[in-house]
């Protein structure tokens, strides 16, 4: 993607601002509508409020940890985790998202690895496990993602942080996670819930 097709946005985080590039055509698509709202543009190209909330929740306990982000899009949580000292693999099924994730990390002076991976076909991802933590922002927008995530997450890491703006599929996911005996600690930032999961 050419530089003149991109626009930079600053995102305030507890550790200081991060700057992310996103497609210019998507910069004016605010993620402030109802939960059912979705852009016509590719999902990865929007600066989702869930990604911002997840990035704001991350803390210094990530130093030295191996972290993977699923469906990274613009990769704000991945970059925030890398700035805190984590070794990060940012993944998305869209090659353009992965390319921009790398550029965004370079823009902020932090190293991340990024890979084009579809977590619904996770063999390549599982080959790289175990990680210490999984990050995912607003990945439960489709009901069929619930079963996939329930199966995948415990095989990747002992813990996962998922940010979600209250989608119905996320409620179903959390309910089933608790039935499986997973520890779930939910923190709300107002619009977005950040679910901290530990697997048993």
C-alpha positions in Angstrom: 0.0 0.0 0.0 1.5 3.4 -1.1 2.2 6.1 1.5 -0.3 8.5 0.0 -3.0 5.9 0.6 -2.4 5.9 4.3 -3.1 8.3 7.2 -1.5 8.3 10.6 -3.5 8.4 13.9 -2.2 8.9 17.4 -3.6 6.6 20.1 -3.1 7.6 23.8 -1.9 4.7 26.0 -0.8 4.7 29.6 2.9 4.3 28.5 2.6 7.1 26.0 1.1 7.5 22.5 1.4 5.1 19.7 1.0 6.1 16.0 -0.7 3.8 13.6 -1.1 4.0 9.9 -4.4 3.0 8.3 -5.9 3.2 4.9 -7.0 6.8 4.2 -10.4 5.6 3.0 -11.1 4.0 6.4 -9.9 6.7 8.7 -13.2 8.4 8.8 -15.1 5.3 9.7 -15.7 5.8 13.5 -16.2 2.7 15.5 -18.9 4.3 17.7 -22.1 2.8 16.2 -24.1 -0.1 17.6 -22.5 -3.5 18.1 -24.1 -4.8 14.9 -22.4 -2.0 12.9 -19.7 -3.1 10.5 -17.9 -1.2 7.9 -18.0 -1.9 4.2 -14.2 -1.6 4.2 -12.1 -4.6 5.2 -12.4 -5.4 8.9 -8.6 -5.2 9.4 -8.4 -1.6 8.2 -10.5 0.0 11.0 -9.1 1.3 14.2 -11.5 -0.7 16.4 -12.3 0.5 19.9 -11.7 -3.0 21.1 -8.1 -2.9 19.9 -7.6 0.4 21.6 -9.1 -0.9 24.9 -7.0 -4.0 24.8 -3.8 -2.0 24.2 -4.6 0.2 27.1 -5.0 -2.8 29.5 -1.6 -4.3 28.8 1.0 -3.8 31.5 4.7 -4.4 32.3 4.1 -8.1 33.3 4.5 -8.9 29.6 8.3 -8.2 29.6 10.1 -11.3 28.3 6.8 -13.1 27.5 6.0 -14.7 24.1 2.7 -13.2 22.9 0.6 -13.9 19.8 -2.2 -11.7 18.5 -5.0 -13.2 16.5 -6.7 -11.1 13.8 -4.3 -8.3 14.4 -5.6 -5.8 11.8 -3.6 -2.6 12.4 -1.8 -4.4 15.3 -2.1 -1.8 18.0 -2.2 -4.4 20.9 0.8 -6.2 19.3 2.8 -3.0 19.2 1.8 -2.0 22.7 2.9 -5.5 24.0 6.2 -5.2 22.1 6.8 -1.8 23.6 6.3 -3.4 27.1 9.1 -5.9 26.3 7.1 -8.9 24.9 8.3 -11.0 21.9 5.2 -10.7 19.6 3.8 -12.6 16.7 1.0 -10.6 15.1 -1.2 -12.7 12.8 -4.0 -11.9 10.4 -5.5 -13.8 7.4 -5.2 -10.7 5.2 -1.7 -10.1 3.7 -2.3 -6.3 3.5 -3.0 -6.2 7.3 0.2 -8.1 8.0 2.2 -5.8 5.8 0.7 -2.7 7.6 1.3 -4.3 11.0 5.0 -4.5 10.3 5.1 -0.9 9.1 3.2 0.3 12.2 5.7 -1.5 14.4 8.6 0.1 12.6 6.9 3.5 12.9 6.9 3.1 16.6 10.4 1.7 16.9 9.5 -1.7 18.2 10.2 -5.2 16.8 7.3 -7.6 16.0 7.1 -10.6 13.8 4.0 -10.7 11.6 2.5 -13.6 9.6 -0.4 -14.3 7.3 -2.3 -17.0 9.2 -5.9 -18.0 9.4 -6.7 -19.1 12.9 -9.6 -21.2 11.7 -6.9 -23.5 10.1 -4.4 -23.3 12.9 -1.8 -26.0 12.1 1.0 -23.5 11.3 0.1 -21.4 14.4 0.1 -24.5 16.7 3.5 -25.5 15.4 4.8 -22.2 16.9 3.1 -22.8 20.3 3.2 -22.6 23.2 3.0 -18.9 23.8 2.6 -17.2 27.2 -0.4 -15.2 26.2 -2.9 -14.8 23.3 -4.3 -11.3 22.5 -7.5 -10.8 20.4 -9.7 -7.8 19.8 -13.2 -8.1 18.5 -12.8 -11.5 16.9 -16.1 -12.9 18.0 -18.2 -11.0 15.5 -19.3 -14.3 13.9 -21.1 -17.0 15.9 -19.0 -19.8 14.2 -15.9 -18.2 15.7 -17.0 -19.3 19.2 -16.3 -23.0 18.7 -13.0 -22.2 16.9 -11.8 -20.0 19.7 -12.9 -22.4 22.5 -10.8 -25.2 20.8 -7.8 -23.1 19.8 -7.0 -20.8 22.7 -5.9 -23.4 25.4 -3.7 -25.1 22.8 -1.8 -21.8 22.2 -1.2 -20.5 25.7 -2.2 -20.8 29.3 -3.9 -17.3 29.2 -5.7 -15.1 26.8 -7.0 -11.5 26.9 -10.0 -10.9 24.6 -11.5 -7.4 24.1 -15.1 -7.2 22.8 -17.8 -4.5 22.6 -20.6 -6.8 23.8 -21.3 -8.9 20.7 -23.8 -11.7 21.3 -21.3 -14.3 20.2 -18.9 -13.1 22.9 -21.5 -13.7 25.6 -21.9 -17.2 24.3 -18.1 -17.7 24.3 -17.7 -16.5 27.9 -20.6 -18.6 29.1 -19.1 -21.7 27.6 -15.6 -20.8 28.8 -16.9 -20.7 32.4 -18.6 -24.1 31.9 -15.3 -25.5 31.0 -13.9 -24.3 34.3 -11.8 -21.6 32.8 -11.1 -18.6 35.1 -12.6 -15.4 33.6 -11.9 -12.0 34.9 -13.8 -9.3 33.0 -12.9 -5.6 33.2 -15.1 -3.0 31.5 -13.8 0.2 30.0 -17.4 1.4 29.4 -18.1 0.3 25.9 -15.6 -2.5 25.7 -15.1 -5.5 27.9 -11.6 -7.1 28.3 -11.9 -10.7 29.3 -8.8 -12.2 31.0 -8.9 -15.9 30.6 -6.9 -18.6 32.3 -7.2 -22.2 31.2 -7.3 -25.2 33.4 
